[in-house]
Amino acid sequence: MNQRIVIKIGSSSLASPEGGLIRERVRFLAAEIASVLREGRQVLVVSSGAIAAGYRLLGYKTRPRLLHEKQAAAAVGQALLMQAYEEAFSEYGLPVAQILLTRPDFGDRTRARNALSTLEELLRQGAVPVINENDTVAVDEIRFGDNDTLSALTAALVKADGLYMLTDTDGLYTADPRKDPNARRIGRVGVITDELMRMAGGAGTTVGTGGMRSKMEAARIAQAGGVPVFVGRVAEPGDLAAALRGEGKGTYFAAGEHTLPVKKLWIGYLSEPRGRIIVDPGAERALVYGGKSLLPAGVVGVVGDFRPGDVAEVAAEDGRVIGRGIVRHSARQVNRIRGLSSEEAFRAADIPRPEIIHRDEWVALPEQPKEVHSRE
């Protein structure tokens, strides 16, 4: 099978600080991608830039901040963005296809399968899928982080051999290189620790929403999905090919040892918990190490007002969050049966099955270990 890669292009790589697309940059990136395709690889592009492309045409002097303004700008800019890609890739005889996704598309098995089937067919036909969030109808998705998380989920969904996140900086540094002359670039990372997340800092650019921290969070998701990640700069001809060879201007993140399916990535990293279930040490061991479902006997407390099908956090008695899962019973029902055996739970409440969270809909979130990483 041909090597399959996902390339994420941020707004800062496509738009000027004042807004509007820079067509020369689009053409340059298309040329880099076309050269990769000629080598036999399959490429999916996750592209930001719709809001940045459209807001000036609507009369906004700066990037809009209100949700309805962002959605209006995205509605105008998405057409311009796809037009720019179509013109750029047509020089190489490559058709492009627009795919607009939202967060629930990855949490629902049927919708995720349909998206995957479409992407697989486009790749078979030699098209370049250009994927973006459906900003014109989404609410939470605009706060995703300049499509960083979307690219990680896409890479996991298509079982990509690598995710290449292109940005205007050449990777992760020990400190802000613009302020600290002693800052050193970190060349390779195994596990993304809390220490590394602090190094990543926060804000993005004036035309984009994703900074290095957003990319690190996305890289953590991709790692959990078994996908290695590169975060760095592609600014000169040949830079993308160098990144694929492991010689890029940026930071490489190794794939995780254990791979989670897309639905579990959504549960563990993207869902919004509606409450919390507190469990005893025996239930904690069964969930985290035993591959078991959560049963009523191990529950000692309930917080929040969740319903069947919602996601809830699961915490130990000392307050540590140990994971998340989709609950099969409401908070009221769980409170009613907590601490009971399965047989007692059947008698105490009208429930079809005793499991509160089934192991197939559970994701353990272990504590981040210490990590040794290499610097350049």
C-alpha positions in Angstrom: 0.0 0.0 0.0 1.2 3.5 -0.8 2.4 5.6 2.1 -0.5 7.9 3.2 0.1 11.2 4.8 -2.0 14.1 6.1 -0.7 17.6 5.7 -2.2 20.3 7.8 -1.9 23.9 6.5 -2.6 26.8 8.9 -4.0 30.2 8.2 -0.6 31.8 8.8 0.8 29.7 5.9 -1.8 31.0 3.4 -3.0 34.4 4.4 -1.4 37.8 5.1 -1.5 39.4 8.5 -4.2 41.8 7.2 -6.3 39.0 5.9 -6.9 37.6 2.4 -5.1 34.7 0.7 -1.6 35.0 -0.7 -2.0 33.1 -3.9 1.8 32.6 -4.3 1.9 30.6 -1.1 -1.0 28.4 -2.2 0.8 27.7 -5.5 4.0 27.0 -3.6 2.4 24.5 -1.3 0.5 22.9 -4.2 3.9 22.4 -5.9 5.4 20.8 -2.8 2.5 18.4 -2.4 2.4 17.6 -6.1 6.1 16.5 -5.9 5.2 14.2 -3.0 2.3 12.7 -5.0 4.6 12.0 -7.9 6.6 9.8 -5.6 3.6 7.5 -5.1 2.3 8.8 -1.8 -1.4 9.5 -1.0 -2.0 13.0 0.4 -4.9 14.5 2.3 -4.8 18.2 3.1 -6.4 19.7 6.1 -6.6 23.4 5.5 -7.5 26.4 7.6 -7.8 29.8 6.0 -11.5 30.3 5.2 -12.2 33.0 7.8 -8.9 34.7 7.0 -9.7 34.6 3.3 -13.2 36.1 3.6 -13.4 38.7 6.3 -11.9 41.6 4.4 -14.5 41.1 1.6 -17.2 41.6 4.1 -15.8 44.9 5.3 -14.2 43.7 8.6 -10.9 45.6 9.1 -9.5 42.9 11.5 -10.3 39.2 12.0 -13.8 39.1 13.5 -14.3 37.9 17.1 -18.1 37.3 17.3 -19.3 33.9 16.3 -21.8 35.0 13.7 -19.2 37.2 12.1 -16.7 34.4 11.9 -19.3 32.1 10.3 -20.2 34.8 7.7 -16.5 35.3 6.9 -16.0 31.5 6.6 -19.0 31.3 4.2 -17.4 33.8 1.9 -13.8 32.6 2.4 -14.4 28.8 1.9 -15.3 29.4 -1.7 -12.2 31.5 -2.3 -10.0 29.0 -0.5 -11.2 26.1 -2.7 -10.9 28.2 -5.8 -7.3 29.0 -5.0 -6.5 25.3 -4.4 -8.3 24.2 -7.6 -6.3 26.7 -9.7 -3.0 25.7 -8.0 -3.4 21.9 -8.3 -4.9 22.1 -11.8 -1.4 23.1 -13.0 -0.4 19.5 -12.2 -3.5 17.8 -13.5 -4.8 17.1 -10.0 -8.5 17.5 -9.1 -9.3 18.7 -5.6 -12.3 17.8 -3.5 -13.9 19.8 -0.6 -14.7 17.9 2.6 -16.3 19.8 5.4 -16.4 18.0 8.8 -17.5 18.8 12.4 -16.6 17.2 15.7 -19.6 14.9 15.9 -18.6 13.3 12.6 -15.8 11.5 14.5 -17.9 10.5 17.5 -20.6 8.7 15.6 -19.6 5.4 14.1 -21.8 5.6 11.0 -20.8 9.2 10.2 -17.1 8.4 10.6 -17.4 5.3 8.4 -19.2 7.4 5.7 -16.5 10.0 5.8 -13.8 7.4 5.6 -15.5 5.7 2.6 -15.6 9.1 0.7 -12.0 9.9 1.5 -10.8 6.4 0.4 -12.7 6.7 -2.9 -11.2 10.2 -3.6 -7.7 8.8 -3.0 -8.4 5.9 -5.3 -9.4 8.3 -8.0 -6.3 10.4 -7.7 -8.0 13.5 -6.2 -6.6 15.7 -3.4 -9.1 15.9 -0.5 -9.0 19.3 1.0 -10.6 19.1 4.5 -11.8 21.9 6.6 -14.2 22.4 9.5 -17.7 23.4 8.7 -17.4 26.7 10.3 -20.6 28.2 8.9 -22.8 25.8 11.0 -20.4 24.8 13.8 -20.2 26.4 17.2 -17.6 24.6 19.3 -15.6 23.7 16.2 -14.4 27.2 15.6 -12.6 27.0 18.9 -10.8 23.8 17.8 -7.5 25.4 17.3 -7.1 26.3 13.7 -7.9 22.8 12.5 -5.0 21.2 14.5 -7.3 18.7 16.3 -9.2 18.0 13.1 -6.0 17.1 11.3 -5.1 14.7 14.1 -8.5 13.0 14.0 -8.3 12.8 10.2 -4.9 11.1 10.4 -6.2 8.6 12.9 -9.4 8.0 10.8 -7.5 7.2 7.6 -4.7 5.3 9.4 -2.1 7.7 8.1 1.6 7.0 8.1 2.3 10.5 9.3 0.8 13.9 10.1 2.7 16.9 8.9 1.6 20.1 10.6 3.0 23.1 8.7 3.4 26.3 10.6 5.4 29.5 10.6 7.9 28.4 13.2 10.5 25.6 12.9 9.2 23.4 15.8 9.1 23.3 19.5 11.7 25.3 21.6 12.7 25.1 25.2 11.6 28.8 25.4 10.4 31.5 23.1 13.3 32.0 20.7 12.2 35.5 20.0 12.8 36.5 23.6 15.4 34.0 24.9 18.7 33.7 23.0 19.4 30.5 24.8 16.3 28.8 23.5 17.0 25.5 21.8 14.9 23.6 19.4 13.6 20.1 20.5 14.2 17.8 17.6 12.4 14.7 18.7 9.8 13.9 21.3 8.6 10.5 22.6 5.9 11.3 25.1 4.3 14.7 25.4 4.5 15.7 29.0 3.0 18.5 31.0 6.4 20.1 31.0 6.5 20.2 27.2 3.0 21.6 27.1 4.2 24.5 29.3 7.0 25.1 26.9 4.5 25.3 24.0 3.0 28.5 25.4 -0.3 29.7 24.0 -1.5 32.2 21.4 -1.5 31.9 17.7 -1.3 34.6 15.0 -3.5 37.5 14.0 -5.0 35.5 11.1 -5.1 32.1 12.8 -6.3 30.6 16.1 -3.8 27.8 16.7 -0.5 28.3 18.5 2.2 25.7 19.3 0.2 24.5 22.3 -2.8 23.7 20.1 -0.4 21.7 17.8 1.0 19.8 20.8 -2.5 18.9 22.0 -3.3 17.7 18.5 0.0 15.7 18.4 -1.0 14.0 21.6 -4.2 12.9 20.0 -2.4 11.7 16.9 0.1 9.8 19.0 -2.8 8.0 20.8 -4.1 7.1 17.4 -0.8 5.6 16.4 0.3 8.3 14.0 3.7 10.0 14.2 3.7 13.8 13.8 6.0 16.5 12.4 5.4 20.2 13.4 7.5 22.7 11.5 8.2 25.0 8.6 7.9 24.4 4.9 9.1 27.6 3.3 11.5 26.7 0.5 11.3 24.2 -2.4 12.2 20.7 -1.1 11.3 21.4 2.5 8.3 19.1 2.5 10.3 16.2 0.9 13.0 16.8 3.6 10.3 16.7 6.3 9.1 13.3 5.0 12.7 12.0 5.0 13.0 12.9 8.7 15.2 15.9 8.0 12.7 18.7 8.3 12.8 22.1 9.9 10.8 21.2 13.0 10.0 18.7 15.7 9.1 15.1 15.3 6.8 13.3 17.7 6.9 9.5 17.8 3.7 7.5 17.5 2.2 6.1 20.7 2.8 2.4 21.6 -1.0 1.7 21.9 -3.4 2.8 19.2 -7.0 3.9 20.0 -9.8 3.8 17.4 -11.2 7.2 16.3 -14.3 6.8 18.5 -12.2 6.3 21.6 -10.0 9.3 20.6 -13.2 11.4 20.5 -14.4 10.1 23.9 -11.0 10.6 25.6 -9.9 13.9 24.1 -12.8 15.8 22.5 -16.0 14.9 24.2 -17.5 17.3 26.8 -18.2 15.4 30.1 -21.6 16.0 31.6 -20.7 14.8 35.0 -18.3 12.7 37.1 -18.5 9.2 38.6 -16.2 8.5 41.6 -15.0 5.0 42.0 -13.2 2.9 44.6 -9.6 1.5 44.2 -10.9 -1.9 43.1 -13.0 -0.4 40.2 -10.0 1.9 39.3 -7.7 -1.2 38.9 -10.4 -3.0 36.9 -10.9 -0.1 34.5 -7.3 1.0 34.0 -5.5 -2.3 34.1 -8.0 -5.0 33.9 -9.9 -4.1 30.7 -13.2 -4.3 32.6 -16.5 -2.4 32.4 -17.6 -0.2 35.2 -20.2 -1.9 37.4 -22.4 -0.4 40.2 -20.4 -2.1 43.0 -17.3 0.0 42.4 -19.1 3.4 42.4 -18.9 5.5 45.5 -20.2 8.9 44.2 -21.9 10.8 41.4 -21.5 14.5 40.4 -23.6 16.2 37.7 -26.8 15.4 35.8 -25.9 13.2 32.9 -28.2 11.1 30.8 -27.7 7.8 28.9 -25.4 8.3 26.0 -23.6 11.3 27.6 -19.9 11.2 28.4 -18.8 11.3 32.0 -15.4 11.5 33.7 -14.4 8.8 36.1 -12.3 9.8 39.1 -10.6 8.1 42.0 -11.6 8.9 45.5 -8.5 11.3 45.8 -9.9 13.4 42.9 -7.6 12.1 40.1 -9.4 11.8 36.8 -8.6 8.3 35.5 -10.7 8.3 32.3 -13.9 9.0 30.4 -16.7 6.9 29.1 -20.2 6.9 27.6 -22.7 6.1 30.3 -25.5 3.7 29.9 -27.6 5.0 32.8 -28.6 8.5 34.0 -27.0 10.1 37.0 -30.2 9.5 39.0 -30.1 5.8 38.2 -26.3 5.5 38.9 -26.9 7.2 42.3 -29.6 4.7 43.0 -27.5 1.6 42.2 -24.1 2.7 43.3 -22.3 0.2 45.6 -24.8 -2.6 44.8 -24.0 -5.9 43.2 -25.3 -6.5 39.7 -28.2 -8.6 41.0 -29.1 -6.0 43.5 -28.9 -3.2 40.8 -31.4 -5.1 38.7 -33.9 -5.2 41.5 -33.3 -1.6 42.6 -33.7 0.1 39.2 -35.3 -0.6 35.9 -32.1 -1.1 33.8 -31.6 -3.6 31.0 -27.9 -4.2 31.8 -25.8 -3.6 34.9 -22.8 -1.9 33.2 -22.6 1.8 33.9 -19.8 2.2 31.3 -19.0 -0.6 28.9 -15.3 -1.3 28.3 -15.8 -0.7 24.6 -16.9 2.9 25.3 -14.2 3.6 28.0 -10.9 5.4 27.6 -8.3 5.4 30.4 -6.3 8.6 30.7 -3.1 7.7 32.6 -0.9 10.3 34.3 1.7 11.7 32.0 5.2 10.2 32.7 8.5 11.9 32.9 10.1 12.1 29.5 13.6 12.5 28.0 13.6 14.3 24.7 16.5 15.3 22.4 17.4 18.9 21.6 19.1 20.4 18.7 
